[in-house]
Amino acid sequence: MKSLVLFFITFIVSANLWADSVYFPSDKSRDSLINLLQTSEKEQLVDVLNKLSLYYNISDPSKASAYIQQAKSLAGELDYKAGLAFATKEEGMMKLNNGEIIPALTLLEQARNISVEINDYRLIGESLHCIGLVYSAFGFHEYALKYLNEAMDVYRKGNENQLIAYCYYDEAAVHVKNKEFQKALDKVQECDQFSLSNGVKIEGGLSHILLADIYAGLHKDTLALENYKLGLVLIGKENLSPRINAAGLRALGKFYLEKGLYKEAKKSFFEAKTVIDEGTNDIEKGEIMLDLSSVCLKQNYLRSALEMIDSALIQSEKTKAIALLTRVLFTKAEILKKMGLEGPALRDISRAYTLQDSINSEGYKNYIADMVASFEIQKSNLKIKALNNQLEATQGELASTSTLSRYYLAATLFFVALLAFIAFDQLKLKKITKKLYAVNEQVNNQNIELKRLDDEKSDLIKLVAHDMRSPVNNIVSIAGLLEHEATTAEERKEYVQLIESICQRINSSISKFLGRNEHASPASRIPELEMVSINDLIVETMSEFSPKAASKDIELLFTPSDNKNEVLTDGDYISQILSNLLSNAIKYCQSGATVSLEFAMQLKHCAIIVRDNGPGISKEEQLTLFDKYTTTSNRATGNESSTGLGLSIAKKLTLALGGDIQLESDIGRGCEFIVSIPTMENSHVPQATVLAK
């Protein structure tokens, strides 16, 4: 909402520099001016061209630029400096609207110098005023306030009370951009006192929109809403351009959106869209479609939100507006994520961060800051050069007579002191620029940290959900068997005991998760080593998956080892690894398939092998098989869902135990997963807690 303030105040000042009583020349005035083009001569023709450029400044910038160039050319031929200064100033403001900071500052400084030559206080003040607006537009608030204060001082010399009042309002707008709402309100009240004392008024819809933004920032919602509505009514009566009317409606819509009044917000944004549709400005259209998409997203109308954000994406890509395109991509990614389309959402987020880095990079910010600093230093050097010329002239005059030697010394000391003051001012400028760099870097680091924490939270939720899915599915399968009439009482008893065992394991996993590390997933806690029987773990895990396998007519085979099968390891880790491998095998095997498990003790490691005769996995897909969120081209034979997390979790757990997991497979040959973990004599697990040997 606050970003609209500069847009409003820029047009207030630009339009009122010609006449205190109107914002823009009316259509009737425009027609009269066009007629004057045929009859005016010399300096009057320059003034007519300047006024026409002001009329078309918003509605047709290319036509306004053409009138400005004609006015500058003719004013130069006639040596009409007042007309040349005005045209140069308006050209600078058009550069501001195009985002060209240094060309805008250069042209406005030229306009000021021309105005100084003819000692026109109004034009000098207007040039300084506009330089303040340029600095405000690019976030250099300290410079903006400095030039606005200088403009007010010049206006006072020329008794331009109306323009002094507008300076007060522009200073208030700068404070709003800097989120200093109380200072902004103080400036408005100071302006009201000045206006009352000097018989001037600031009226119009845009001033009420600014006041509404201030009240909204101070959380005075009733006053804010009253001023938004009054401002829109006055904008309509004043017959301002569609862009200004739409901007006012958007400001009201954003206010409603912040307060959770989605119906009212949507109505305001649609009204703004209707107004903008009459014009051709694609950036405003894209902004409004982004606003409408945000409302639908808040209401959880995801399809409508996606349609509108796609429209905003078209407009932003057409205009190549990087800042708008970045915000559109972030919003679209949020919509896609809510719709469960995580792949497309990740692509849009990646693209958005790439664009954001291009406009928020340290190099880009330093480039802008260096340009501003160079501009200010160049101005200071010009002042120094002018002072040196003045000093040389003074020296020549003093040399002609010995009676003026004392004045020569005084003048020399004065100019030396002035030069020292300018040098100090440059040093202060460098310190401010350095401080700005530091603040920007701090903000960037905070944004990176917030994104990292958000990613960790998302991963935690997905990992916990995946860890719980297989046991819950097994319970559902066993519960289905309990409902069969053919199930005997003895079988029912076994099924109930199996359900109790699964629930106890789930409860144990949750307890360890909450007790050990509340900020980590079960797959990332520190292993707890104790002597466990691999045979028992395999049998227990197969029992849990037997109902699921039976429902798909898949045979599970395992022959327990008669040899030593106890290993110093984390039993929960082994169970979870086996669960993920068995779940995948049953998920992708056809009816009648066989899934077998083997266990073998080796010299320093033991191996658990899970083998199936399913569809197999291609060599190409095996390269990324253990990466997070990776799925294969195979389809689950029972329409089961897949998150792409199971094998990545199994890999992570195996590595945590100091082991490794390998796959041997090809298309049509089934899969053979080999899990290798250290034996007790070779058990060097980093950061493990040994409970018992």
Phi, psi and omega in degrees: 000318185290340180291345180280344187298313181299320179303316180296307189291327177303316182285329176301310184291312184302318183286324185278356177293340178271314182217141184284340190263349183227157175273312180224153173300137180287170178300322179296317178296322179299314180299321178296320179296319179298321177296324181293337178302330183278338188245340185286158180226147171050237189296325179297324179295323177299315180298320179297315179298320179296318180295321178295323177297324178294322180295317184270006183308319184260315187287326182211082185303324181295320178291320178300318180298321179296317179296321180298314181296321176297317181297317180296317181297313182292319179297324178295318179297321182274354186057039180267090190291325180297315177295322179294318180297316181295314180297319179296320178297315180294325176296321177298321180291328175293324175297323177298315180299333178271001178080017182263095191290310184291314174303322179296312180297319181296314180294320180293324176293321175299317179299320179296316181297320178296319180295325178295323180300323182261003176057042179265101185299322182297312181292324176298312180297319179297320180296314177297320179303311182291325175299321176300321179294322178299312180297323178295321182298328182256015171084010178267076190293325181296314177296320181302312181295325179298311183288327176296321177294320177297320179298319179297319178299318180292318179301323180296324178296327180264008181056037179269073186295324180298318180287332173298318179299318179294328177297319176304314182293323178293324175296321177298320179297322177297317178295325177296315179300328180270008179060031175257073191290325179292319176298321179297316180296321177300320179296318179297316179294322176297322177295318180299318179295318179297316181297319180295321182288332186248008174069034176240163182225148168242107181238169178120161185295323185294325179294325177289326176297318177299315180297324178296319177300321180295312180297323178297319178294331178270006178063029173261078193294322181297312179296322179298313182296319179300317182287325175300311183294317179296319179300318180293322178298314181292324177300319178296319180291327183279355175058046179282176185292157178303326181296320180290319178299315180295322179297320177296318178296322178294321178300317178295319180298318179293326176297312178300320181297318179296331182269002178080014179267077191291324180297314180293322179297315181298320179299315180297318181293322178294322176297319177296321179297319179299319180293314183291327180302338178285342180256199183230013184279107185287332180295312178300321179298316178297319179298318183292318178296326175295319177299314181296320178297321179297321178296312180299323179295318177299324181276358180069024172272081193290321180294316177297319179299319181293320178298315183289324180289329175294321176297317177298323180296320178299314181296317183290323178289328179295319183272350182058034178276100189296316182298316178295315181300323179297312180296324178296316181295320178298316180294318180297320179298321179296320179295312181298323179296319178294331180278357179086008180266075188289328180298303177301325180296318179296323179296316180293321178296317180299316179295320181296317180294326177297314179294319181297321179296327182291329182259345179251007182296154181298323180297319181294315181296319178296324179298313179297314182297321179294323179296317179295316180297319179296321179297315180294320179294321177299319177298317179297320179296322177297322178296317180298317179299317179296320179293323178296318177299319179295321180295318179297319178297319180296319180298319179297319180292319182290329180293337183285347181211131181286340182289346182258015184298323181296320179292325177300315180297317180297317180296319180299313179298321180297313182290326176297317178297321180294319177297321178297320179297317179295319178298319177297321180297321178295320178297319178297322178299317179296321179296319180296318180297318179297319179296322178298318177302315183297317180296317179298318180296320179297317179297318179298316179297320178295320178297319179297317181295319178297319179295319179298316179295322179294320178295319179298319179297316180297316179297320180301312182299315183293320181293316179297317179299319180293319180299327183273343189295309185300311178300321180294319178298321178296320178298318179299317180297316180295321179299325177296322178292327179297334183279345181292138180290332183284351182288128181280167179297322180295319179294319178302318180299316179297319181296320179296318178297322179294319177298317179299320180296317179296316181298320178297322179292320177298314181297322179295317180297316181296317181298317179294322179298313182287325185281328186272314186203102184286351181252011180231157179280165176302334181279000183232012176284166180286132180301144176245110189270135174203164180286121180230152178269117179295322178305312182296319180297319180294314180299315181298315181294318178297324179299320180295325184265354181302313179301319180295317179295319181297323181295337179253012179056046178248132183268130176256127183237137173200128175252111183301146180280137177277342181279180179302127181229013178271136184225142175280102184201184178262111183298321179297321178298313181299316180300317182291322177299312180298319180300315181295320180290316179295318180301316179294317181299312181293325183296320189256354180277147177280167177299138180090359181283170180233134175240119183243150177237141178227154178223133181218136176268132178243189187298307182242351182224162170242150185238134173245124184245127175246115187237139176222165176248044179279202186288342181081170183229134183292157179299324181295315181289336179293337183297327182242015188299324184267008176281153181296139177066022179266131175236157180262177179281350179291148178253141178295134185286344178247022181060028177288152178276161179220132179262347183078018183254338190304307183290328178293323177294315180301318179297316182296318181294319180298316178296323179297332179272004180083012182250203181205163179227133182235158179230133171239118185194164170199168183300126177082358183251003182077188182231147175225104178267129181243112179260118182247123179230153182293151172276179185300320183290337184242024187272091178247080183265121181295139174057038180258153176253119181271115181275319181195150174242000000 
